[in-house]
Amino acid sequence: MEPRVGGALLVIMNDGSKTYEHRGEFSIVDRPVKLAFTWIAAATDMQPTLVTIEFGRAAEFETDLVLTHERFPRKEASDQYRGGWGQIVTRLDAYLPSRRRM
């Protein structure tokens, strides 16, 4: 992963029975407020989609996160990713408080 504009992104996910490869390129790296990258995978018919993540300060130790995934080639792909991103954000939310205590 090269988190800079034009840098490459590679995410490999494994659910125990199958491996899913996602590739893309960073288009916006505006620390600490915004990150955007293309997202190309079999589920997007190998067409580039766009993921944008925006961060906003909610309180002293809290951050709002808005994740937008768009430009899907078909609605079924959008529905599939809605659930996947939801799980990832939920796990991140559970993980971060434990990191704060370290």
N, C-alpha and C positions, 0 to 999 in steps of 0.2 A: 504494500500500500504506500502510495506517494501522495500525502495530503497537501498538494499544491495545485494551482490551476494548471490543467493539462496532465497532471499526474494520474497514474493508473490505479485502479481499484480492482481487487480480486477478493471475493468472499466465497468460501466453500462451506456449505452446510451439509451435515450428515444426520439423517434421522434414524440411523441404525440399519436400515435396509437399502437406502439409496443415498447417493451423493448429488447435491445440487450446486452447480457452479454459476456464479454471477460475476460479470465483469463490467467495467465502466471506466469513466474518466471524470475527474473532478473539474467542475466548471466554475464554482464559486467556493473560495475558502476565505471567509471574512471572520476571523477569530475575534471575539468569542460569540458572534451573533448569528452567523448563517453559514451553512454548508450545503452545496448542491453538487449532484453528480448524476451521470447517466447510469442506467441499470439495464444490463442486457443478460437475458437468460432464456432457457428453453421455454419457460412459462410466459415470456413476452414475445414468443415466436422469433427469438434472436433479434428483435427490433429494439432500438434504444428507447427507454422510457426515462423519465426525469424524477429524481428524488430530491426534495428540498427539505432541509431541517433548519428550523429557526429556534433560537434560544432567547428567552427573555427572563429577566430577574423578577421573581415573584415575591421573595422575602430574603432575609439574610442568608439562609442556607437552603433556599428553594429556587428552582429554575423551572419556568414553563418551557415545554418542548412542543413545537408544532411540526408534524411530519406530513408532507404532502407528496404523494406519488401519482404522477400523471402521464398522459400520452400513451395509454395502453392501446394495443392493436385490437383488443376485444374486451367486452365487459367481464367475461369469466375470469380473465387474468386479473382485472381490478379487484374483483370479489376475493380471489385467492390471496392476493397480497394484503388486502385489508386485515384479514385474520392473522397473517404472518407478522406484519408490522405491529399489530396490537399485542401479540404475544411477546415480541422483542421488547417493546416499550414497557410492558408490565414487568418483565424480568429485570430490566434495567432499573426500574423504580424500586424493586425489592432489593437489588444488589447494592445500590448506592448508599443507603443509610448505613449498611454494615461497613462500607469503606470509610465513611466519615469518622467512625469510632477509632480507626487505626492511627 
